[in-house]
Amino acid sequence: MAFSLSHPSVVGGAILGFGFRKVITLLVLLLAIQLHAPAHAELAEMHLCNESTTTTIYVAQAYEHNWGEYKVSGWTEVPPGLGGFLGLRCFYLSGGLSTPTFIAIVHKDAAGRFALYGYDITDHANLYPGGWWFCVDPVKNFKVTGYSFEDLQKCPKGTVLMIFPHLIKSSEGEEAFLRIPANPASDAKLATLEEIVQGTFGAIALDVSTGQYGLGTGRINEKYARSAALEDCGKAACKIIGVVHGQCLSVAAVDSMQYKVDVGATKEAAVEAALDACNSNHGSCKTQVTFCSF
């Protein structure tokens, strides 16, 4: 709300000539403006608690850390605890404003490889395949800043896009305690960091009786890519005919019964490989569909 006075009696600091009553009136007006001005929200405080007694977890978060300024940063190390409620290891995460905070949790899998996990965090949104993607450095600590969440998806050199599977909804001044279970579900692992560096997964499904197909691209793992392609295809008879990881895929065919699928580092390479394979097996083929999933 704008507030201005053009009367010459207040120009140049001449407020002393106002008289006591006018001074009081002005102060009341200024107080009214202050009361109607938008208040600054208190920071939300988030504490992440590791329920495991053996596994160290690492956390990255994306949030609005200041008015109009956004940040994605990590990795916050949360060591294992001693067991039981009193033995929990809880670490304070950087407090964001009362806006969404996206969380990514990484730790070693059974084979000793660092992997991204999707946990069931009670009372918060577990996004999994529908999560937001932000830039991370999969090897060392990092910080990427911008003026919107979208800016945090423009990756500087040395970083790659990774899905953030959890949405933490915090209110002004709220203290949120996020308890990470000690034993993740068997399907909680979304992808290893090595797979994430190589790129996203894509898949194509085809109903050979009708020629209808569906695509699933830009997915964190093969399972989600397959599921998306089958859903996009939309028929009970649809079957997966090709999967790609960090590359391009092309389908060349004579008809829906006679086709070949191949991949390549570029669309052109994939098209050439699919056409060569199809022509060698079925004769005069044409490219039907080509897509990439980097």
Disulfide bonds with the S-S distance in Angstrom:
Cys49-Cys90 2.03
Cys135-Cys155 2.13
Cys233-Cys238 2.01
Cys248-Cys292 1.91
Cys278-Cys285 2.05
